[in-house]
């Protein structure tokens, strides 16, 4: 959700990114609470994949957002590692869960790197 707010700041206007940051974070948290209380994963699915559906086209049309492609690649890798947790552990004795966190950390690093480059430009 913070990445979505950051991209809104870059694509539309910084004030909108700031205004939407906390509502987006609260939606992400609420989607987990909803899932735990009701067993319904739909809001969580929106929180997990909705930003990508919206932002991938934005990256295509907005040149300053194109540097974020690796973030989505690392995110996809994290999701695959999460799904293949047991198989990965059987093959290399390192859990997919661990690899998921490493891929997510690389995605976060890339966001910071992209942001720093944008600020220096």
KOLDOGU-844152 format. One line per field, with one value per residue: residue number from 1; residue in one letter; x, y, z of N, C-alpha, C in turn. Coordinates in nm, 3 decimals, m for minus. Last residue first. Layout:
! KOLDOGU-844152
k [NUM  ...] .
r [A  ...] .
n_px [X  ...] .
n_py [Y  ...] .
n_pz [Z  ...] .
ca_px [X  ...] .
ca_py [Y  ...] .
ca_pz [Z  ...] .
c_px [X  ...] .
c_py [Y  ...] .
c_pz [Z  ...] .
END
This chain:
! KOLDOGU-844152
k [121  120  119  118  117  116  115  114  113  112  111  110  109  108  107  106  105  104  103  102  101  100  99  98  97  96  95  94  93  92  91  90  89  88  87  86  85  84  83  82  81  80  79  78  77  76  75  74  73  72  71  70  69  68  67  66  65  64  63  62  61  60  59  58  57  56  55  54  53  52  51  50  49  48  47  46  45  44  43  42  41  40  39  38  37  36  35  34  33  32  31  30  29  28  27  26  25  24  23  22  21  20  19  18  17  16  15  14  13  12  11  10  9  8  7  6  5  4  3  2  1] .
r [X  X  X  X  X  X  X  X  X  X  X  X  X  X  X  X  X  X  X  X  X  X  X  X  X  X  X  X  X  X  X  X  X  X  X  X  X  X  X  X  X  X  X  X  X  X  X  X  X  X  X  X  X  X  X  X  X  X  X  X  X  X  X  X  X  X  X  X  X  X  X  X  X  X  X  X  X  X  X  X  X  X  X  X  X  X  X  X  X  X  X  X  X  X  X  X  X  X  X  X  X  X  X  X  X  X  X  X  X  X  X  X  X  X  X  X  X  X  X  X  X] .
n_px [1.774  1.763  1.514  1.544  1.730  1.571  1.378  1.529  1.617  1.372  1.290  1.493  1.441  1.197  1.287  1.454  1.259  1.123  1.324  1.343  1.088  1.097  1.296  1.152  0.954  1.088  1.375  1.616  1.674  1.623  1.391  1.224  1.187  1.041  0.810  0.711  0.673  0.549  0.431  0.657  0.777  0.579  0.599  0.863  0.837  0.670  0.851  1.048  0.891  0.823  1.080  1.164  1.002  1.056  1.126  0.893  0.811  0.878  0.700  0.397  0.295  0.378  0.299  0.025  m0.005  0.076  m0.115  m0.342  m0.236  m0.098  m0.310  m0.437  m0.303  m0.344  m0.596  m0.749  m0.703  m0.832  m1.099  m1.119  m1.116  m1.294  m1.291  m1.364  m1.134  m0.920  m1.014  m1.029  m0.758  m0.665  m0.799  m0.701  m0.444  m0.515  m0.655  m0.445  m0.295  m0.482  m0.506  m0.229  m0.201  m0.357  m0.221  0.021  m0.072  m0.174  0.054  0.196  0.001  0.041  0.287  0.396  0.182  0.128  0.359  0.313  0.082  0.193  0.372  0.196  0.081] .
n_py [1.334  1.265  1.150  0.926  0.784  0.730  0.566  0.345  0.259  0.197  m0.010  m0.194  m0.265  m0.395  m0.613  m0.735  m0.811  m1.000  m1.193  m1.263  m1.366  m1.588  m1.739  m1.820  m1.969  m2.177  m2.271  m2.491  m2.738  m2.777  m2.939  m2.895  m2.620  m2.613  m2.743  m2.566  m2.319  m2.217  m1.979  m1.822  m1.808  m1.655  m1.415  m1.339  m1.297  m1.074  m0.895  m0.880  m0.760  m0.518  m0.409  m0.384  m0.157  0.103  0.267  0.379  0.619  0.809  0.753  0.611  0.387  0.169  0.230  0.202  m0.076  m0.140  m0.033  m0.195  m0.441  m0.380  m0.322  m0.583  m0.775  m0.730  m0.613  m0.812  m1.019  m0.911  m0.919  m1.215  m1.410  m1.478  m1.537  m1.350  m1.286  m1.290  m1.110  m0.874  m0.839  m0.795  m0.561  m0.380  m0.341  m0.217  0.007  0.141  0.210  0.382  0.588  0.675  0.773  0.971  1.209  1.160  1.140  1.397  1.555  1.481  1.346  1.125  0.989  1.019  0.955  0.700  0.578  0.596  0.441  0.193  0.159  0.132  m0.120] .
n_pz [m0.944  m0.683  m0.664  m0.822  m0.673  m0.447  m0.563  m0.641  m0.386  m0.267  m0.439  m0.394  m0.127  m0.167  m0.318  m0.131  0.053  m0.100  m0.121  0.151  0.197  0.026  0.142  0.369  0.243  0.133  0.329  0.235  0.125  m0.144  m0.176  0.039  0.014  m0.224  m0.143  0.056  m0.099  m0.321  m0.243  m0.186  m0.436  m0.566  m0.422  m0.485  m0.760  m0.753  m0.632  m0.827  m1.030  m0.913  m0.901  m1.166  m1.250  m1.182  m1.389  m1.482  m1.387  m1.573  m1.794  m1.795  m1.922  m1.771  m1.518  m1.548  m1.579  m1.308  m1.132  m1.122  m1.061  m0.827  m0.646  m0.631  m0.483  m0.205  m0.181  m0.306  m0.124  0.096  0.007  m0.028  0.169  0.450  0.714  0.904  1.054  0.874  0.677  0.828  0.887  0.626  0.561  0.747  0.640  0.395  0.490  0.618  0.390  0.267  0.459  0.455  0.175  0.063  0.108  m0.026  m0.291  m0.325  m0.318  m0.553  m0.819  m1.018  m1.003  m0.747  m0.579  m0.670  m0.576  m0.301  m0.276  m0.352  m0.142  0.077  0.000] .
ca_px [1.759  1.888  1.539  1.445  1.767  1.693  1.338  1.455  1.714  1.460  1.207  1.482  1.569  1.202  1.188  1.512  1.362  1.052  1.275  1.460  1.132  0.995  1.323  1.274  0.916  1.034  1.231  1.595  1.678  1.749  1.497  1.264  1.257  1.173  0.892  0.750  0.750  0.629  0.346  0.558  0.848  0.609  0.473  0.825  0.926  0.623  0.724  1.082  0.954  0.717  1.001  1.223  0.975  1.003  1.234  0.943  0.776  0.950  0.843  0.469  0.270  0.395  0.442  0.079  m0.028  0.153  0.012  m0.356  m0.326  m0.023  m0.214  m0.501  m0.284  m0.222  m0.481  m0.746  m0.660  m0.688  m1.034  m1.133  m0.988  m1.309  m1.238  m1.468  m1.265  m0.913  m0.982  m1.150  m0.854  m0.616  m0.819  m0.840  m0.460  m0.435  m0.725  m0.557  m0.238  m0.438  m0.623  m0.286  m0.111  m0.404  m0.359  0.020  m0.002  m0.265  m0.046  0.243  0.046  m0.068  0.210  0.479  0.256  0.027  0.338  0.430  0.077  0.084  0.423  0.281  0.000] .
ca_py [1.379  1.324  1.271  1.027  0.830  0.811  0.694  0.421  0.296  0.300  0.111  m0.133  m0.200  m0.272  m0.520  m0.682  m0.715  m0.879  m1.126  m1.209  m1.246  m1.485  m1.679  m1.740  m1.854  m2.076  m2.260  m2.351  m2.721  m2.711  m2.939  m3.033  m2.672  m2.548  m2.799  m2.704  m2.328  m2.339  m2.090  m1.849  m1.875  m1.791  m1.489  m1.364  m1.403  m1.198  m0.927  m0.936  m0.890  m0.613  m0.425  m0.488  m0.293  0.016  0.209  0.257  0.501  0.813  0.719  0.718  0.519  0.164  0.224  0.335  0.013  m0.188  0.035  m0.053  m0.431  m0.420  m0.218  m0.467  m0.773  m0.792  m0.544  m0.676  m1.033  m0.934  m0.790  m1.119  m1.357  m1.426  m1.638  m1.410  m1.293  m1.370  m1.249  m0.931  m0.861  m0.910  m0.680  m0.425  m0.403  m0.338  m0.093  0.088  0.122  0.260  0.507  0.608  0.677  0.833  1.194  1.180  1.028  1.281  1.573  1.441  1.466  1.223  0.989  1.045  1.081  0.805  0.588  0.659  0.583  0.252  0.172  0.251  0.000] .
ca_pz [m1.084  m0.730  m0.587  m0.862  m0.807  m0.434  m0.503  m0.741  m0.490  m0.209  m0.424  m0.525  m0.161  m0.087  m0.374  m0.255  0.093  m0.057  m0.243  0.081  0.268  0.007  0.012  0.383  0.326  0.042  0.306  0.268  0.271  m0.106  m0.277  0.008  0.131  m0.218  m0.251  0.087  0.024  m0.335  m0.286  m0.082  m0.327  m0.612  m0.422  m0.345  m0.711  m0.813  m0.566  m0.696  m1.052  m0.942  m0.778  m1.081  m1.298  m1.077  m1.309  m1.547  m1.308  m1.445  m1.799  m1.723  m1.980  m1.916  m1.544  m1.519  m1.693  m1.423  m1.152  m1.152  m1.176  m0.947  m0.687  m0.692  m0.628  m0.254  m0.123  m0.363  m0.264  0.103  0.032  m0.138  0.122  0.314  0.624  0.820  1.119  0.997  0.642  0.765  0.995  0.703  0.477  0.759  0.772  0.398  0.409  0.698  0.493  0.199  0.422  0.572  0.241  0.052  0.157  0.120  m0.229  m0.326  m0.213  m0.421  m0.748  m1.016  m1.127  m0.865  m0.562  m0.690  m0.720  m0.361  m0.241  m0.429  m0.278  0.067  0.000] .
c_px [1.702  1.875  1.666  1.471  1.673  1.735  1.460  1.421  1.648  1.561  1.293  1.395  1.556  1.331  1.191  1.417  1.429  1.151  1.201  1.417  1.254  1.039  1.221  1.305  1.036  0.994  1.197  1.449  1.679  1.763  1.629  1.384  1.305  1.253  1.032  0.840  0.801  0.715  0.421  0.472  0.752  0.679  0.495  0.697  0.892  0.707  0.668  0.956  0.990  0.773  0.892  1.145  1.040  0.973  1.187  1.056  0.835  0.915  0.913  0.617  0.347  0.387  0.469  0.229  0.029  0.123  0.094  m0.222  m0.341  m0.109  m0.136  m0.404  m0.346  m0.197  m0.349  m0.624  m0.652  m0.631  m0.881  m1.071  m1.000  m1.180  m1.246  m1.419  m1.365  m1.050  m0.983  m1.129  m0.980  m0.711  m0.772  m0.865  m0.601  m0.449  m0.648  m0.638  m0.348  m0.378  m0.584  m0.417  m0.179  m0.318  m0.404  m0.120  m0.001  m0.199  m0.142  0.137  0.088  m0.020  0.107  0.394  0.334  0.092  0.230  0.411  0.195  0.074  0.316  0.340  0.086] .
c_py [1.519  1.381  1.342  1.158  0.939  0.866  0.786  0.560  0.384  0.351  0.225  m0.008  m0.128  m0.195  m0.388  m0.584  m0.654  m0.771  m0.997  m1.134  m1.183  m1.355  m1.570  m1.668  m1.761  m1.951  m2.152  m2.324  m2.575  m2.687  m2.883  m3.035  m2.814  m2.604  m2.740  m2.765  m2.470  m2.367  m2.222  m1.970  m1.911  m1.869  m1.634  m1.447  m1.439  m1.316  m1.058  m0.974  m0.956  m0.752  m0.529  m0.511  m0.400  m0.126  0.116  0.190  0.373  0.696  0.717  0.684  0.633  0.306  0.224  0.338  0.154  m0.106  m0.016  0.007  m0.285  m0.405  m0.254  m0.358  m0.652  m0.766  m0.599  m0.601  m0.898  m0.949  m0.802  m0.982  m1.248  m1.357  m1.596  m1.527  m1.372  m1.389  m1.337  m1.079  m0.926  m0.941  m0.806  m0.550  m0.459  m0.413  m0.224  m0.014  0.060  0.161  0.377  0.535  0.604  0.731  1.049  1.159  1.039  1.157  1.454  1.453  1.424  1.352  1.101  1.065  1.119  0.942  0.691  0.677  0.658  0.402  0.233  0.269  0.127] .
c_pz [m1.093  m0.871  m0.635  m0.789  m0.854  m0.569  m0.490  m0.688  m0.597  m0.311  m0.369  m0.521  m0.295  m0.115  m0.299  m0.322  m0.029  m0.013  m0.207  m0.045  0.203  0.074  m0.020  0.253  0.346  0.118  0.203  0.233  0.314  0.044  m0.224  m0.085  0.106  m0.101  m0.249  m0.017  0.051  m0.212  m0.291  m0.119  m0.214  m0.501  m0.467  m0.338  m0.566  m0.767  m0.621  m0.618  m0.919  m0.969  m0.801  m0.951  m1.210  m1.125  m1.199  m1.469  m1.364  m1.354  m1.663  m1.716  m1.914  m1.976  m1.695  m1.549  m1.671  m1.548  m1.269  m1.197  m1.219  m1.072  m0.813  m0.733  m0.697  m0.402  m0.179  m0.311  m0.333  m0.038  0.040  m0.108  0.016  0.271  0.477  0.737  1.036  1.062  0.767  0.732  0.940  0.817  0.548  0.675  0.787  0.529  0.409  0.620  0.577  0.299  0.351  0.541  0.356  0.127  0.159  0.176  m0.078  m0.266  m0.208  m0.311  m0.607  m0.951  m1.130  m0.990  m0.687  m0.675  m0.753  m0.511  m0.302  m0.402  m0.369  m0.074  0.000] .
END
